[in-house]
Amino acid sequence: MRYGRTVVGIATIVLVACRAFGAEPDKHLQIVRHPDTGKLVVIQMPIVNGKPVRVDVTKTTASDLKIYEIGRGRPIRRKGPPYPSTRPAKSGRIGFFRTRFEQRSPHSNLDRMLRRLGWKKTKEHVDYKLDDFTFEVYVPPNYDGRKPYGIMVYISPGPRPYFFAMMRARGVYAKHSLIHVAAYNSGNKQKVWFRLGLAIDAVHNMKKLYSIDPMRVYVSGASGGGRCASMLGLSFADTFDGAFPIVGCRFFTRIMSLEDPKKGWSARFIRPVSAVYRKARGKNRYVLLTGQHDFNRNETESTYVNGFKKLGFKHATYMEVPGMGHSIPGAKFFEKGVIALDAPLKSATGAKIVPAVEASRMMREAQRLIKASKHDTAYAKLSDLATRFPGTASAAKARRMLAEISRTHPKIAAACRYDEDQPIVQSSIDLARKEIAEGKIARARDSLVRVVLTYPDHIESKEAMKLLETVWSKQAKP
């Protein structure tokens, strides 16, 4: 009898609390104990693909969900900052947790990122501090450090990763040996270069803390996060081995619409430099996922057809979820995307490629090319090896051989480097021209001097010298 009265009492209080705040007392509500107060609270569960998803309140904050204290009819407020303090990342920790990283990646350097993307640096382009951001991490319980796991960096469209909304996909991560990591406060309202840099930093730090498969470093995201994921998967193909953009993507050329050939979407970044572009087009994997009723469906399909397939990307997949709008997929289609990312890694016999073995094979091929005096092809092969498998012994040997070719055959090495660096040099010169036209003489001078000193062997360096003479003549005038 006492138990029955308690249940009736709780149900009555829930009804009162729901009516007070306009919530419906149905299956979308969840009763748990609040981690701060220890009291019963009512949580209005998030809806994903039309279905409510249960949430563990210990892994979120009161400001992100509608949490109401039973019997008082008012929200519970968490004391302290909106983003609670977290411990620095610890090696080997498993489960679902929130952490901080302490070291920036060299590739997340602001100037380097802007050069990769072909963006002009302005006053708006301020750098970020890694200490200001926290990360959500999920390491499957079957991780023991003996087997290398892949990593999936997720870029959310909102300030929180909301991985709790994808709890049904946790089994996918465990089944396919993947680790999840995502930055907080990295949503669509955040600066784009912050979002890109934080994803690169996540990979840099997770590689130090866990045994990561060097051929399974992926980036994903939804909506605006998907656009960022596609940019990283292309422009930073030397950091990521694949991209899984969901209901949103970008490309480095103008994409014409399949539905209306007179319309299209402009490029927001430049084509990657040659070594990165070769890896992106020939080695990396891309899965573009959209929904049947997604308002970005036409752009996604057009990018796949008129972008990836038109330019001959070897491993690109288009997936359309029936009945889905502009939202994240369920575990079934999420797993299909992961399978598509991993599929090219398997040979005809079904065995996965071992990085050290593949690097050794590429080294033997490069040595045969050198014996045949095909130093230009060998240089490209060695550059590809060093980019794809940077941590292997063959990669260290490849870097020494590249230095030797540069010493013994400087013209061949210069020609190969020219092909790789030409887009960066040309974009720097174009930027200097604009700065001269706008009267920003000092900035143009600095850009041109940097080109001449960094790329002395390039033909464009002569063009930079001519522009420098123009700059000096303007500065010499009273």
C-alpha positions, 0 to 999 in steps of 0.5 A, a space after each residue: 500500500 505504501 509503495 502504491 501511494 508513493 507511485 501515485 504521489 510521484 505521478 501527481 507531482 510530475 503532472 503538476 510540474 509538466 502543466 506548470 511548464 507546458 510539457 506533456 506527461 507522456 513517454 517523452 519524459 524521464 525520471 532520474 536523480 539529479 547528480 548535483 542535488 540527489 533529488 528526483 527530476 523530470 527530464 524531457 527527452 530529446 527527439 531523434 528521427 521522431 523517436 525519444 532517446 533516453 539520456 543519462 543526466 550525469 553526462 549533460 548539464 541542466 542548461 541543455 535539457 529541460 530539467 525540473 525539480 519535482 515538487 518545486 515547479 522550477 528549474 534546477 540550476 547548476 552552480 558554477 560555470 556553464 562548462 564544468 571543469 574537467 581533468 586533462 586527458 588521461 591515457 587509456 581511459 575508457 567509457 564516455 567522459 569529458 576532458 581537456 587537451 593540452 597541446 595544439 597540433 602544428 597543422 592547426 596553426 592559423 596561418 597554415 590553415 588559411 594557406 591550405 584553404 586559400 583564405 586571405 587573413 584579415 583582422 577577423 582571423 584571430 586564433 583560439 586557445 585550446 584551454 578554452 575548449 573541452 572535448 567529449 570522448 567515447 572509448 568502447 569498453 572492449 578497447 585494451 590498447 593491444 589492437 589499434 582503433 580508428 578514430 571518428 572526430 565529430 563536428 556538431 552543428 550546435 554548441 554541444 556534441 549531443 553524442 547522447 542523441 546517438 547512443 544507439 550508435 555506441 554499439 557501432 563504435 564497439 563493433 567497428 573498433 572506433 573511438 569518438 571525440 568531439 569538441 564542445 562550443 564548436 557549432 555553426 555559430 563558432 568561427 569556421 577556423 576554430 572548428 577545423 583547428 579543434 578537430 585537428 587538435 583532437 586527432 593530434 592529442 588522441 594519437 598520443 593517448 591511444 593506439 590509433 590505426 594510422 589508416 582509419 582517422 576519420 572526420 564526420 559532422 552534421 549540417 554545418 559540421 558536415 560542411 566542415 568535415 568535408 573541408 577537412 577531409 579534402 584540404 587536410 587529407 594528410 591528417 584524415 583518411 576519410 570524411 563522413 559529412 552528414 546532411 551538408 558538404 562542401 567542395 573546392 570547385 563550383 558545383 552545378 546543380 543536377 536539378 537546375 544546371 543554371 544554378 550551383 554552389 560556389 567553392 569556399 576553399 581552394 584545391 589541395 596542394 598536389 601531394 595532399 590532393 593525390 592522397 585525397 583522390 586516390 587513397 582517402 574515402 568519402 561518404 556523403 549522407 543525406 535524407 530523402 527530404 533533406 533540403 541539402 539533398 540536391 547539393 549533396 548529390 550534385 557534389 557527389 556527381 559533379 565533384 567527386 565522381 567528375 574529378 575521379 575520386 576513387 573511393 566516394 559513396 553517396 547514401 540517401 536515407 529514405 524518409 529522413 529530413 535534415 537530421 542525423 541518421 539512426 545506427 543502421 545507416 550510421 554503420 553503413 557509412 562506417 562500413 563504406 569508409 573501411 571497405 577500401 582497406 580490405 584486399 580481395 581476400 578480405 584481409 586488412 592492409 597493415 601500415 608497416 607492410 604497405 609502407 615497405 611495399 611502397 619503399 621497395 617500389 620506390 627503390 626499383 624506380 630509382 634503380 631504373 633512373 626514374 627519379 621523378 616518379 620515385 620522388 612522388 612515390 616516396 612523398 606519398 609514403 611519407 604522407 600516408 604512413 608517417 610513423 613507420 620506419 619506411 617513412 623515416 627512410 623515405 624522408 632521408 631518400 627525399 633529401 638525397 634526391 633533392 641533393 643529387 637531382 635538385 631540378 627534379 626535386 624542385 619540379 616536384 615541389 613546384 607542382 605541390 606548392 604552386 597553388 600556395 605561391 600563386 594565392 600569396 601573389 594574388 593576395 599581395 596584388 589585392 593588398 597593393 590595390 587597396 593601399 596596404 603596401 606594408 602587408 603586400 611587401 611582407 607577403 612578397 618577401 615571404 614568397 621569395 624567401 620560402 620558394 626561391 626556385 619557383 618561376 612565380 618568385 620572379 613575378 614576386 620580385 617584380 611586384 616588390 620593385 613596384 612596392 619599393 618604388 611606391 614607398 620611395 615616393 615622397 
